[in-house]
Amino acid sequence: MSSDELVKDIDVQDIQDKNQTDEMVKAMHIGYEKSKNTLNTIGKALCILRLVLLGIALLALLLRMLFSAG
């Protein structure tokens, strides 16, 4: 039996559809990971900004207490 006879009943379109679906799922997963990484980076930047602003506010409060007492 030749290889052509073995594969003649196989529907190639089903295999192509499955491969296309797998590629779409992979692309969606990559997009999800990129979005997650971007949001994590933004979150870290916002935390650092909050800490800097808190430090400035505490420094301003400390300076006000030091110089208004005199």
N, C-alpha and C positions, 0 to 999 in steps of 0.2 A: 504494500500500500504506500503510495507516494505522499509526500507532505501536503501537496495540493488537495488530495482527497481527504486528508485529515482535517484541514482547516476550512474546507468549502462550506460547511454548515455553520461556522461561527459568524455571528453578526458583528462586524467590525464597528458599526455605529454605536452599539452598546459600550464597547471598550473605549471608543473615542469620547462618548458622553461621560463615562466614569472618570477618565483622565481630565477632562475639562472641569468636572465638578471638583475633583481633588485639587486642581490648580486654583480654582476660585476660593476654596476653603483655605488653602495655603496663603493666598493673597490677602484674604480677610484677616487671617491670624497675624500676618506681618503688619498690616495696617493697625490692628488692635495693639500690638506690642509697641509700635512707634508712638501711637497716641498715649499709651500708658507711660512711656518714658518721657514724653513731652510734658505731660501733666505732673509727673513726679519732679521734673526739673523746675517747673513753674512753682510748685508747692514749696520746694526747698528755697527758691529765691524769695518767695513771700515770707517764709519763716525768718530768713536772714534779715530782710527788710524790717520786719517787726522787731527783731532784736536790736537792730541799729536805732530805730525810732524810740524804743523803750530806753536804750542807753542814753540817747540825747535828752529825753524827758527827765530821766533821773539825774543827769548831770545838770540840767537847767534848774531842777528843784534844789539840788545840793548847793549850787552857786547862789541861788536866791536866798536860801537859808543862811549861808555864810555872810553875804554882803548886806542883807537887810537887818541883821542883828546889830550891826555896828552903828 
